[in-house]
Amino acid sequence: MAAIPTPYTATKPALKESVEDLRARIPGWGADLDPADRPSYPREQPGIETGAHWDFPERQPEKWPRERSVEHAFLTPVFGTSTPPQGASGAIRKYAYKYSEGRAAHWLLLIAGDRVDAWENHLRSFATLRPDNPVTETGVVSEFSHHGIGSRFGKKRTDLSHQWMDPLIVGAPWALAGGALVVGALKTLHKHRVS
């Protein structure tokens, strides 16, 4: 296999600039080049028996086009397959990979995709015999049965400053969805009475 300039191979890629040029241009560059300054040096030496039977990992088969960071030349040799992107959340996640990992848009789109995925699954649960129950699944009941309220007073917990937002973030979407269903049902009943 030809030398691949990626972090997935055992060979260290050559520097594009010399050590001296880098040191002159970037203050402090190469401070850890001296092996005496690096605790990890013994395991970095070539020729140490690691037990690995490959230089480049065997590539996992790609059953569908996977998301790939624009920073990488190709998909990592091994990747997760438990949750393939699907629906609106999958489209949002795929779109996130058009941006570099160094951009906020990449991460904000991934967070948005996660929230959309959660709502897709909430809606999908209503088609089953056991729909989501926001009261028990958010842990509200355990607040009263497992000393949840008592653990907040007189303690130096960092989450107390934003605790007031939690019911809004968790409960408000459910309340709005329930309100929309009630309003829709009332409008439907009103139309049937008028006609």
ZALOSE-79899 format. One record per residue (C-alpha): residue number from 1; x, y, z. Coordinates in steps of 0.25 Angstrom, whole numbers, plus 5000, padded with zeros to 4 digits. Each point is the difference from the previous one (the first is absolute). Example, Ala and Ser with C-alpha at 12.3 -4.5 7.8 and 13.67 -1.06 7.14 Angstrom:
residues 2
@seq 1, east 5049, north 4982, up 5031 .
@seq 2, east 5006, north 5014, up 4998 .
***
This chain:
residues 195
@seq 1, east 5000, north 5000, up 5000 .
@seq 2, east 5005, north 5014, up 4997 .
@seq 3, east 5003, north 5010, up 5011 .
@seq 4, east 4988, north 5007, up 5004 .
@seq 5, east 5001, north 5013, up 5007 .
@seq 6, east 4990, north 4998, up 5011 .
@seq 7, east 5000, north 4997, up 5015 .
@seq 8, east 4995, north 4985, up 4997 .
@seq 9, east 5014, north 4995, up 4996 .
@seq 10, east 5012, north 4997, up 5009 .
@seq 11, east 5010, north 5008, up 4991 .
@seq 12, east 5002, north 5014, up 5005 .
@seq 13, east 4998, north 5010, up 4988 .
@seq 14, east 5011, north 5009, up 4996 .
@seq 15, east 5000, north 5015, up 5005 .
@seq 16, east 4997, north 5010, up 4989 .
@seq 17, east 5010, north 5010, up 5006 .
@seq 18, east 5013, north 4997, up 5007 .
@seq 19, east 5000, north 5000, up 5015 .
@seq 20, east 5009, north 5013, up 5000 .
@seq 21, east 4990, north 5007, up 4991 .
@seq 22, east 4988, north 4996, up 5009 .
@seq 23, east 5007, north 5004, up 5013 .
@seq 24, east 5004, north 5014, up 4994 .
@seq 25, east 4985, north 5002, up 4995 .
@seq 26, east 4992, north 4994, up 5012 .
@seq 27, east 5005, north 5004, up 5014 .
@seq 28, east 5002, north 4987, up 5009 .
@seq 29, east 4998, north 4991, up 4988 .
@seq 30, east 5007, north 4986, up 5003 .
@seq 31, east 5001, north 5002, up 5015 .
@seq 32, east 4998, north 4985, up 5001 .
@seq 33, east 5009, north 4995, up 4989 .
@seq 34, east 5011, north 4996, up 5011 .
@seq 35, east 4996, north 4986, up 5004 .
@seq 36, east 5004, north 5004, up 5015 .
@seq 37, east 4988, north 5010, up 5000 .
@seq 38, east 4990, north 4989, up 4995 .
@seq 39, east 4995, north 4990, up 5010 .
@seq 40, east 4994, north 4992, up 4988 .
@seq 41, east 5013, north 4999, up 4992 .
@seq 42, east 5003, north 4985, up 5003 .
@seq 43, east 4987, north 4995, up 4993 .
@seq 44, east 5003, north 5009, up 4988 .
@seq 45, east 5013, north 4994, up 4997 .
@seq 46, east 5000, north 4992, up 4987 .
@seq 47, east 5002, north 4985, up 5001 .
@seq 48, east 4992, north 4998, up 5013 .
@seq 49, east 4992, north 4987, up 5000 .
@seq 50, east 4985, north 5005, up 5001 .
@seq 51, east 4993, north 4987, up 4996 .
@seq 52, east 4993, north 5007, up 4989 .
@seq 53, east 4999, north 4991, up 4987 .
@seq 54, east 4997, north 5012, up 4991 .
@seq 55, east 5007, north 5013, up 4996 .
@seq 56, east 4987, north 5006, up 4994 .
@seq 57, east 4986, north 4994, up 5006 .
@seq 58, east 4992, north 4992, up 4991 .
@seq 59, east 4989, north 5009, up 4994 .
@seq 60, east 4985, north 4997, up 5005 .
@seq 61, east 4991, north 4998, up 4988 .
@seq 62, east 4991, north 5013, up 4998 .
@seq 63, east 4986, north 4995, up 4998 .
@seq 64, east 4995, north 5014, up 4997 .
@seq 65, east 5007, north 5014, up 4998 .
@seq 66, east 5005, north 5004, up 5013 .
@seq 67, east 5003, north 5014, up 5006 .
@seq 68, east 5014, north 5004, up 4999 .
@seq 69, east 5007, north 5012, up 5006 .
@seq 70, east 5006, north 5010, up 4990 .
@seq 71, east 5013, north 4999, up 5007 .
@seq 72, east 5002, north 4985, up 4997 .
@seq 73, east 5004, north 4995, up 4986 .
@seq 74, east 4991, north 4988, up 5001 .
@seq 75, east 4990, north 4993, up 5010 .
@seq 76, east 5007, north 4995, up 5013 .
@seq 77, east 5003, north 4985, up 4998 .
@seq 78, east 4990, north 4996, up 5011 .
@seq 79, east 4987, north 5008, up 5003 .
@seq 80, east 4987, north 4998, up 5007 .
@seq 81, east 4988, north 4994, up 4993 .
@seq 82, east 4990, north 4999, up 5011 .
@seq 83, east 4992, north 5012, up 4996 .
@seq 84, east 5000, north 5003, up 4985 .
@seq 85, east 4995, north 5014, up 4997 .
@seq 86, east 4986, north 5000, up 4996 .
@seq 87, east 4989, north 5010, up 4999 .
@seq 88, east 5001, north 5015, up 5002 .
@seq 89, east 5010, north 4998, up 5011 .
@seq 90, east 5009, north 4992, up 4990 .
@seq 91, east 4999, north 5011, up 4990 .
@seq 92, east 5004, north 5011, up 5010 .
@seq 93, east 5012, north 4991, up 5005 .
@seq 94, east 5005, north 4997, up 4986 .
@seq 95, east 4999, north 5015, up 4997 .
@seq 96, east 5009, north 5003, up 5013 .
@seq 97, east 5011, north 4993, up 4993 .
@seq 98, east 5001, north 5010, up 4989 .
@seq 99, east 5007, north 5009, up 5011 .
@seq 100, east 5013, north 4998, up 5007 .
@seq 101, east 5001, north 4995, up 5014 .
@seq 102, east 5006, north 5013, up 5004 .
@seq 103, east 4987, north 5008, up 4996 .
@seq 104, east 4988, north 5002, up 5009 .
@seq 105, east 4991, north 4997, up 4989 .
@seq 106, east 5005, north 4985, up 5000 .
@seq 107, east 4997, north 4998, up 5015 .
@seq 108, east 4987, north 5008, up 5000 .
@seq 109, east 4994, north 4992, up 4989 .
@seq 110, east 5004, north 4987, up 5006 .
@seq 111, east 4993, north 5005, up 5013 .
@seq 112, east 4988, north 5004, up 4992 .
@seq 113, east 5000, north 4986, up 4993 .
@seq 114, east 5000, north 4994, up 5014 .
@seq 115, east 4988, north 5008, up 5005 .
@seq 116, east 4992, north 4997, up 4987 .
@seq 117, east 5004, north 4985, up 5001 .
@seq 118, east 4994, north 5000, up 5014 .
@seq 119, east 4987, north 5007, up 4996 .
@seq 120, east 4999, north 4990, up 4988 .
@seq 121, east 5001, north 4988, up 5010 .
@seq 122, east 4990, north 5007, up 5009 .
@seq 123, east 4990, north 5001, up 4989 .
@seq 124, east 5003, north 4986, up 4995 .
@seq 125, east 4997, north 4995, up 5014 .
@seq 126, east 4986, north 5004, up 4999 .
@seq 127, east 4998, north 4990, up 4989 .
@seq 128, east 5004, north 4989, up 5010 .
@seq 129, east 4992, north 4993, up 5012 .
@seq 130, east 5010, north 5007, up 5010 .
@seq 131, east 5001, north 5015, up 4996 .
@seq 132, east 5011, north 5009, up 5007 .
@seq 133, east 4996, north 5005, up 5014 .
@seq 134, east 5006, north 5013, up 5003 .
@seq 135, east 4997, north 5000, up 5014 .
@seq 136, east 5007, north 4987, up 5004 .
@seq 137, east 5011, north 5000, up 4989 .
@seq 138, east 5005, north 5014, up 5004 .
@seq 139, east 5002, north 4995, up 5015 .
@seq 140, east 4990, north 5010, up 5006 .
@seq 141, east 4994, north 4989, up 5009 .
@seq 142, east 5014, north 4997, up 5006 .
@seq 143, east 5002, north 5014, up 5004 .
@seq 144, east 4989, north 4997, up 5011 .
@seq 145, east 5004, north 4986, up 5003 .
@seq 146, east 5015, north 5000, up 5000 .
@seq 147, east 5004, north 5013, up 5007 .
@seq 148, east 5001, north 5009, up 4988 .
@seq 149, east 4995, north 5013, up 5006 .
@seq 150, east 5008, north 4998, up 5013 .
@seq 151, east 5013, north 4998, up 4992 .
@seq 152, east 4999, north 5014, up 4994 .
@seq 153, east 4999, north 5008, up 5013 .
@seq 154, east 5012, north 5003, up 5008 .
@seq 155, east 5009, north 4994, up 4990 .
@seq 156, east 5010, north 5006, up 4990 .
@seq 157, east 4995, north 4994, up 4988 .
@seq 158, east 5004, north 5007, up 4987 .
@seq 159, east 4987, north 4996, up 4993 .
@seq 160, east 4991, north 5009, up 5009 .
@seq 161, east 5002, north 5012, up 4992 .
@seq 162, east 4993, north 4994, up 4988 .
@seq 163, east 4991, north 4991, up 5007 .
@seq 164, east 4988, north 5010, up 4998 .
@seq 165, east 5001, north 4997, up 4985 .
@seq 166, east 4999, north 4985, up 5000 .
@seq 167, east 4985, north 4999, up 5001 .
@seq 168, east 4999, north 5010, up 4989 .
@seq 169, east 5010, north 4993, up 4991 .
@seq 170, east 4994, north 4986, up 5003 .
@seq 171, east 4985, north 5004, up 5003 .
@seq 172, east 4997, north 5011, up 4991 .
@seq 173, east 5001, north 4992, up 4986 .
@seq 174, east 4990, north 4990, up 5006 .
@seq 175, east 4991, north 5011, up 5005 .
@seq 176, east 5000, north 5007, up 4987 .
@seq 177, east 4997, north 4987, up 4992 .
@seq 178, east 4989, north 4997, up 5010 .
@seq 179, east 4994, north 5014, up 4998 .
@seq 180, east 5001, north 4999, up 4985 .
@seq 181, east 4992, north 4987, up 5001 .
@seq 182, east 4989, north 5005, up 5009 .
@seq 183, east 4999, north 5013, up 4991 .
@seq 184, east 4999, north 4991, up 4987 .
@seq 185, east 4990, north 4991, up 5007 .
@seq 186, east 4991, north 5012, up 5004 .
@seq 187, east 5001, north 5006, up 4986 .
@seq 188, east 4996, north 4987, up 4994 .
@seq 189, east 4988, north 4999, up 5010 .
@seq 190, east 4996, north 5014, up 4997 .
@seq 191, east 5000, north 4998, up 4985 .
@seq 192, east 4991, north 4987, up 5001 .
@seq 193, east 4990, north 5008, up 5009 .
@seq 194, east 4999, north 5011, up 4991 .
@seq 195, east 4998, north 4991, up 4988 .
***
